[in-house]
Amino acid sequence: MPQRFVAYVDEAGDEGFGKLAGKGPTAQSAWFAIGALVVSSEVDGQLPQWRNDIMDQFPKKRSRDLHFRDLKHEQRVQACLMLADKPVGGCVIASNKITLLSHPKKEIFKQKQHLYNYMTRFLLERLTAACRSKAKMESDDAAHLTVVFSRRRGTDYHVMREYLEFMRDGRELMKPVRSIDWSVLEPSDVAVENHSNRAGLQIADVFTSAVWNALEPNTYGFCEPRYGQVLTPRLLKQMGQRLNCGLTLIPPFGKTPLNDEQETFVEYVRRYQEKK
């Protein structure tokens, strides 16, 4: 029997380009991130209780839904601390959209859903590889992954499934350096749910937003790395390295422009080692 895993996918920031060139606050984010929480099928059933445990820390909140953006700073830190030792994996793909303004394929990336699908590919490559590796390491079994996306306005999930089938069938003209492991994931195993319906999506929001806040300057130009640093132990890793596995930058680290705060955070992830 294959080992079964579930990944919950959410995003932070937006895909827009139009107001990136100006200085100061804009209606559009400089970074767009897609992230996932991945768990074994056995752990999946515990997620609602974990979400409830987090919300119990904030008794004055009327809604029992967990939305990272609605939490105060100290509440965000507490939520991240409560997830930092859970048996989960986190994976975030973060695009520095400023670099797309001078990209030769800028007009293609401006097309509806193109950037989202492009980054989803990076995410699924890493998720399927991690599930395959985990299953092989623990029992030498096959792995099976189900992916649940948070429903977002303007995204055509039928188009996304067609894109996944296109890649699965090997119809790409240019073969990627990495590829999605289609022995682990079938396009038919991709589902879409409302954020409020699945605790896993709400926890995925915490992971994705925590990392995004370490990269996205706020109104005053400051980033907030603490949330992402707290959750760094849970980022997926390959051969002991979390950068380019649990956290992937587009363009990659060393080629994408970063300010001092952003670079310090990425270096923290790159150098992180578990305490022995």
Summary of the structure (lengths in Angstrom):
residues: 276
radius of gyration: 18.0
end to end distance: 33.4
largest distance: 54.8
contacts: 861
relative contact order: 0.19
helix: 43%
strand: 18%
